[in-house]
Amino acid sequence: MPFYPEDLVEEVRVRNDIVDVISGYVRLQKKGRDFFGLCPFHNEKSPSFSVSPSKQIYYCFGCGAGGNVISFLMDYEKYSFAEALEALADRAGITLPKQELSEQAKQESDKRRLVMEINRTAAKYFYALLRSSRGSHALDYLKKRGLSNETMQKFGLGYSDKFSNDLYEYLRKQGYKDEILKESGLVSLDERRGGYDKFWNRAMFPIMDIHNRVVGFGGRVMGDGEPKYLNSPETIVFDKSRNLYGLNVARSSKRQGIILCEGYMDVIALHQAGFDNAIASLGTAFTSGHASLIKRYEKNVYLSFDSDRAGVRAALRAIPILREAGITPKVINMKPYKDPDEFIQALGTEEYEKRIEEAENFFFFQVRIAQEKYDLQDPDGKTRFFTEIAQMLLQFEDGIERENYITAAADKYRTGYENLRKLVFQEGTKAGLAKPRTPLKSGRQSRQGKEENRKRPQKLLLTWLIEYPGLYLQLSSFIGPQDFTEDIYRKVAQALFEQLKDHALNPAKIVSMFEEEQEQRQVAELFHTTIRDLETKEDMQKAVRDVVLKVKQNSIENVSEQINPMDMEALGRLIQTKKQLESLEKLHISID
């Protein structure tokens, strides 16, 4: 390890169970020996993110993200290795010795620090401009929107000047170089135009992370320019899918639940009205990453989206994402007004409080919107409506919860409980029959196509040696690390064979051998390559023998391609290896 002794790194990793740590970010459900949930690294509807308590490794069969508990924090929180280790050590009550960073790590840490510093400097500059004569029109706009000086101060609102290089020139005078200014996302560099600002002539909204650090900005144009709202690009400190506007305040609110809105002004208006539990996504669609972030603080969410068709569609998209994360959503009715800002200005806080209390159950919101498509006076339309209700009821995996909603739906829409229940069963049966079987394919292979014939058997063998350590004694005289033709596979095999020899199997420790994120993903994938539909022990034993034979055959082919025909010693070794292959063909493999 680059900064700390290997045994200390291993102690920190061991003292932080991967299931405990990741369950703080992702809702996990146990299936067999492992836990599954929605991947926090890409948006998905069906859980393909697995966490193995025995291996102490996570792996996503959808996007390929994988590693141990340290690499999870590095990937999710965008920590350096040292920062992730420090966070886990603190969690486990371990005191780490002070260490000097490597040159590369120091450069990365310095870059993050400088970008944060530039963001803070820019936020202060924008803040001052808003309150100067140059920002008077933006200040007038915000006041007309009903914002008090206290609220504008609380959210650090500012103004970016009408000159497109104003911030760039200011930051250059503060001593910041072009290279780091470009990294901040606040400035673009062009050979013809020189340095120019990302934001100009806009009311500025600093975006804070949960630690109250400025990580990015949103800007609302003053006048008729386009786009109306503009956000910072993603940078070394800013990831839109892992930040929510206002969460730095809302996470400490004494109010129950989170109010999820669509924009900055909605959040600010709600906070000013006393609803300091309001947040919004940052100009992007709501994702499972956002839901996981909310889940760390609250399990109940009130959707306060716009009342127009776009807002309804956004709510319908957000509901299943929130549900998959283990969050219970309800929908606040904004009508007759478009959004929370307009609603509160027109009807006040007491009426909005009442709307929260009357918020609609997410399922009946979905049903009500679906109902708009059908003519319930027409028997055919009514039948199709109830068929869609039955299909929607299938979203409830828990039997008791589904039964409760069947009862509630039957009562609300005045139909027989048994009739609706039978319809749900029929639709469920259809859905089950519609699922195609995909035999003899790994989880990732089914999404990304067939892997090269040489690599796949090697990956399977490494996975099976972890799943069934007893295979090592049966195979070690036939197969060795040298039989793995890929460099990273061979390194993993060398470490794994040594662990198996010493009866000290520790897959997560092998992941720690590799510093690059891409390498850690590859190693995690090596330990999660599977073949489905092996129904009996005999099927499994035959599959293992076939895979071992392929690994050995590939190894022989690889050596044959590289051997010098004049090297008699090497030819002798090759002949011996081929004899081993003959013995392997007769070998009986036992799976315990």
Salt bridges, closest charged atoms under 4 A:
GLU6 OE2 - LYS509 NZ 3.88
GLU10 OE2 - ARG13 NH2 2.48
GLU11 OE2 - ARG15 NH1 3.30
GLU44 OE1 - HIS42 NE2 3.21
ASP75 OD2 - ARG521 NH2 3.69
GLU77 OE2 - ARG296 NH1 3.60
GLU83 OE1 - ARG112 NE 3.99
ASP110 OD2 - LYS106 NZ 3.24
ASP110 OD1 - ARG113 NH2 3.99
GLU117 OE1 - ARG113 NH1 3.54
ASP161 OD1 - ARG134 NE 3.15
ASP166 OD1 - ARG134 NH2 2.96
ASP178 OD1 - ARG172 NH1 3.31
GLU183 OE2 - LYS111 NZ 3.70
ASP209 OD2 - ARG213 NE 2.83
ASP239 OD2 - ARG242 NE 3.70
ASP341 OD2 - ARG145 NH2 2.73
GLU351 OE2 - ARG355 NE 3.54
GLU353 OE1 - ARG255 NH2 3.17
GLU360 OE1 - ARG368 NH2 2.82
GLU372 OE1 - ARG309 NH1 3.16
ASP380 OD2 - ARG384 NE 3.08
GLU388 OE1 - LYS373 NZ 3.04
GLU401 OE2 - ARG323 NH1 3.40
GLU403 OE2 - ARG421 NE 2.96
GLU427 OE2 - LYS430 NZ 3.28
GLU451 OE1 - LYS459 NZ 2.20
GLU452 OE2 - LYS455 NZ 3.59
GLU467 OE1 - ARG33 NH2 2.52
GLU467 OE2 - LYS55 NZ 2.85
ASP483 OD2 - LYS552 NZ 3.07
ASP487 OD1 - ARG490 NH2 3.75
ASP487 OD2 - LYS491 NZ 3.52
GLU517 OE2 - ARG521 NE 3.58
GLU525 OE1 - ARG444 NH1 2.95
GLU525 OE2 - LYS459 NZ 2.76
ASP533 OD1 - ARG437 NH2 3.65
ASP546 OD2 - LYS542 NZ 3.06
GLU557 OE1 - ARG454 NH2 3.85
GLU561 OE2 - ARG454 NH2 2.92
GLU569 OE2 - ARG573 NH1 3.44
